[in-house]
Amino acid sequence: MRLIDAEKLIKDVEKDFYYPEAYKKMIEAQPTAYDLDKVVEDLEELRDGNYDFDCCPYRDTDISCDKCHMIRAVDIVRHGGSQV
């Protein structure tokens, strides 16, 4: 899968297609594959320390908080904004 700029695609469709409204509706009906705003929000929460240490899966291991944060940040990006 790859991400596209839906707004640019809609502009191109409006220029080159005979029934652009039908295509525009189909494009707008597609689900969001990656919610950048949610990813940024979750990363900011992680950065600002808005999380529960008791829920940390690495709490009783040799993994440092810094490494734990990196693991969580990668998971946030990988899952499109849902902390795991």
C-alpha positions as CSV (number, residue, x, y, z in Angstrom):
1,M,0.0,0.0,0.0
2,R,1.1,3.6,-0.6
3,L,-0.3,6.8,0.6
4,I,-1.6,9.4,-1.9
5,D,-2.6,13.1,-1.8
6,A,-6.4,12.8,-2.2
7,E,-6.8,16.5,-2.7
8,K,-4.4,16.5,-5.6
9,L,-6.0,13.5,-7.1
10,I,-9.4,15.2,-6.9
11,K,-8.0,18.3,-8.6
12,D,-6.6,16.1,-11.4
13,V,-10.0,14.3,-11.7
14,E,-11.8,17.6,-11.9
15,K,-9.6,18.6,-14.9
16,D,-9.5,15.4,-16.9
17,F,-12.7,13.4,-16.3
18,Y,-16.1,13.8,-17.9
19,Y,-18.0,13.1,-14.6
20,P,-15.6,14.4,-11.9
21,E,-18.3,14.5,-9.1
22,A,-18.7,10.7,-9.3
23,Y,-15.0,10.1,-9.0
24,K,-14.7,12.8,-6.3
25,K,-17.3,11.0,-4.2
26,M,-15.5,7.6,-4.6
27,I,-12.2,9.2,-3.6
28,E,-13.7,10.9,-0.6
29,A,-15.4,7.7,0.5
30,Q,-12.1,5.9,0.9
31,P,-10.9,5.3,4.5
32,T,-7.9,7.1,5.8
33,A,-4.9,4.8,5.6
34,Y,-2.8,6.9,7.9
35,D,-3.9,9.6,10.3
36,L,-1.0,12.0,10.6
37,D,-2.7,14.1,13.2
38,K,-3.3,11.1,15.4
39,V,0.3,10.0,15.0
40,V,1.6,13.4,16.0
41,E,-0.9,13.6,18.9
42,D,0.2,10.2,20.3
43,L,3.9,11.0,19.8
44,E,3.4,14.3,21.7
45,E,1.6,12.5,24.5
46,L,4.6,10.1,24.7
47,R,7.0,13.0,24.6
48,D,5.2,14.9,27.3
49,G,5.0,12.0,29.7
50,N,1.2,11.5,29.6
51,Y,1.2,7.8,30.1
52,D,0.9,5.3,33.0
53,F,4.2,3.7,34.1
54,D,2.2,0.8,35.7
55,C,1.1,-0.2,32.2
56,C,4.7,-0.3,30.8
57,P,5.3,-3.8,29.4
58,Y,9.1,-3.3,30.0
59,R,8.8,-2.1,33.6
60,D,10.4,-5.2,35.2
61,T,13.0,-5.7,32.5
62,D,16.5,-4.5,31.6
63,I,15.0,-2.2,28.9
64,S,15.6,1.5,29.8
65,C,12.8,4.1,29.6
66,D,14.6,5.7,26.6
67,K,14.5,2.5,24.7
68,C,10.9,1.8,25.8
69,H,10.0,5.3,24.4
70,M,11.6,4.5,21.1
71,I,9.8,1.1,20.9
72,R,6.5,2.8,21.6
73,A,7.2,5.6,19.1
74,V,7.9,3.1,16.4
75,D,4.7,1.3,17.3
76,I,2.7,4.5,17.1
77,V,4.1,5.3,13.6
78,R,3.6,1.7,12.4
79,H,0.0,1.5,13.5
80,G,-0.9,5.0,12.2
81,G,-1.5,6.6,15.5
82,S,-2.8,4.0,17.9
83,Q,-0.5,3.4,20.9
84,V,0.1,-0.3,21.5
